Amino acid sequence: MTSQSPAGTEPTDAYQQAWSAIQNMVMNEGESWSGREQNHLFLNTGTSRFADVSFAAALDHIDDGRCVVPIDWDDDGRLDLLLKNRTAPRVRLMRNTVAGAGRFLTLDLEGVDCNRDAIGARVEIVANGKTFVRSLRAGEGYLAQGSKRLHFGLGDAKTVETMNVFWPDGSVDAFSGVKSNSRYSLLQGEDLKRRPPHTVAAYKDMEGETVELENRRISRLALVEKLPLAALRIPGFDEPDRRVAALRGQGPILLTFFSLDCPDCAREFRAFSRRKSDWDKMGLKIVPLCVDGTERRLEARAWLSEQGFVDFGGMADAWLLSALEVVMGEIIGRYPGTPTPTSLLLDREGQLVLFFQGRMAAGELLRDLRALEKLNPRDTSSSSMAGGRRARRVERDFEGLADDFGALGMNDMADFYRALAERRASEVEPSD
C-alpha cells in the first residue's frame, strides 16, 4: 500500500509522519488493512447476473478471508475449495459431496517443444454442442495458485465431440470422441492417456466432524523477554500509592485481578489457600486487586480476610486498568480488556515473566515458580519459561511504552520507561 496526499497538495513531513503513525498503530494492534473479508460464493445465472449463494453453499463463514483455490482434493470429479484466512481457522477445506453432480473431464498437460509446465496452453472442447475453454496459467486469483490440472464440468454429456489443445509454441493437438467422466494426461505431440482416479479410502467415507473446543478459560503466556514493571502503581487498601517496587527483593510477585462476583475467582483463591505453605516457602507475594470499583472496597477487604490473602490486597482503579492495557499491548498487541481472573507473575525484581487469563491451577503455578527460581533476575531473557530457546534477541519497546503512557498523562510511567530506554542506549554506545 502506498500513501497519497490530499488532492492538489504535496506530502509534507508532518503528513508522512502521521501516516506512518497510523500504519504502525493498525499493525501493532493486530488489525488488517482490509479486515473482515467474509467469503462469498456467487452463482452465474446465465443472464449476465450473479446470485449470492454463500449461505446455501455453507461458505458464509465469518472469517477474514484472503484466497481460495478450487481443487479436486479427493479426485472424485467434483471440485472442492481450499480457503486461506488471515484469522483462525487459517485453512479450511470445503469438500464437495453434492450428490448427482454432472459429468466431468480433467486434463494434465506436459510440454515438449514449449515449456514443460505448458503454462499458456489453451484447451477448447465441444460437448453436447457447447464449447468449453480452459487456459493453463502460472497463477490464478489473489495470493493463490490452483492446480495445474484443467477441470471441465460437462453436465450430462457422455462424450466430448472434439478437443483441441493449443500449445504455447503455436502447435495444436486435436482429438475426437473423448469419453467424459475420465481423467487424462497429455504429453505434447502424443496421444491422450487415460489414468485411473487417485482415491484414498479414507476420503471416500470421510464425513465432516464437529470440532469440540475445550471449555476451559485458561490462557498461559510465557514471555521470552521480561518486562520491567517496578513503577506500576498497585493501590493497597492502606497504601493507595504503593508501587511494584515496594514489593521487590525477597521473592516473586503474583498480581491477581479478581471480582467478587466471579465464581472462578473464588475457586482460584480456595486453591491458593490449600497451597499457602508452599507459597510462603517460595517467598511468593500474592497481590489480589479487586476490579469492582472503589464503592466495594470494604466488601473486597472483608472477603480477602476470609480467604487469608488480605495482607497485600487492594483495589484496581481506573488508572491501573488503563496502565495494564498499555502493558498488555506491548506483550500481545491489541488488548480488549481485563476479564477475571487475570494474573501477572513477576520475578523478585518486579519484571513480568508470565501472564495468565482465566482460572489458574495451583499446581501449574507451583511448577512455574520452581522454573522461575532458576532464572537470573539480572538477565532480561525468560525464554526458558516458554519451553524453548530464542534464535535471536528481541528487545522491549521502551520508547513506545513511554510514548503510550505519556499520551495517557501517566508521566511517572513514561519517565520510567524513557529512563530504561536511555540506559539501554548508553550501554550499547561505544566508548571514546
C-alpha angles and dihedrals in degrees: 000000000000127000122239129196122227115284114283096013136098119234113260129206089252091051093049091048091051091048091050090050091053091049092050092046093052095046096042091053092054094249127143127232087228105024134171093034096169115198120253133189119205126199118215104229092194092242099091087269133104129212123212105237097165094124095047090050093047091239100118095104117159091238131133092243124201111170143359130207122195108216136157093234097176095033094235095132095259119106116238126198127237111200126196120199136188089221129050130317084049093192130030126185110203103197116206109229098158110149120229094024117173127259122278147191128207128194132194114198130203121184126219107173091025128045112313094238089054090226107178096029117139125206123199121187133177119210125168087353093302123118121223123189130193130174127201110233134181092230137010128192132354114322090344142113116189128203118292088228111105113224125199124191107210106181109216097337111133095188136037105224097200136003124190122186114198108199122207092249091060099258121127132211115199129196137173138194094031114170119238126225085051140117120223139182123202130197110200111268096011136092126279115269119209114218131197120249115270099228131167117208091224091058094054095058097032117125129189113270129210111235110228112214119214108253095221123117096207124123122172119190119184115199120225090203120039120236117217112230102168093124094051111120112228106179114223123205090253098021110055092173097047115142132200086249089069090064098046127112111045107057147329122308127221116199107199120188111203143165128219088226095053115104092195090055091056091049090049093053091047088054090048090052092055090055098041093119089056092052091049092052091052093045093240116168110206108204110192113198118190116217096193098100133265092278088073095048096114092045091050092049092050092048093050090049089057090050093048096240104100097109096086097020127127147142126286102223127193091269093057094045090051091048090049090054090057092046093050090046088063091050106039105006118235109032117196097196144288115297117190129285100031121157136190120199115208129185121238091274092059096255119143113239105158137031123199127190117188132015110335124215112237091219091055091050090051091054090049092050091053090051090047091056089064094056121098105239090209091056113082092208118100098164093127088067087063091055098249148066124256121243091207138007119257116195125215116255098243092162091054092048090050090052093047094049091044091054088056092050092248093135096166091059091043091053091048094055094039089056090050090051092050092047091051091049092051091051093057098041112104114246121240 
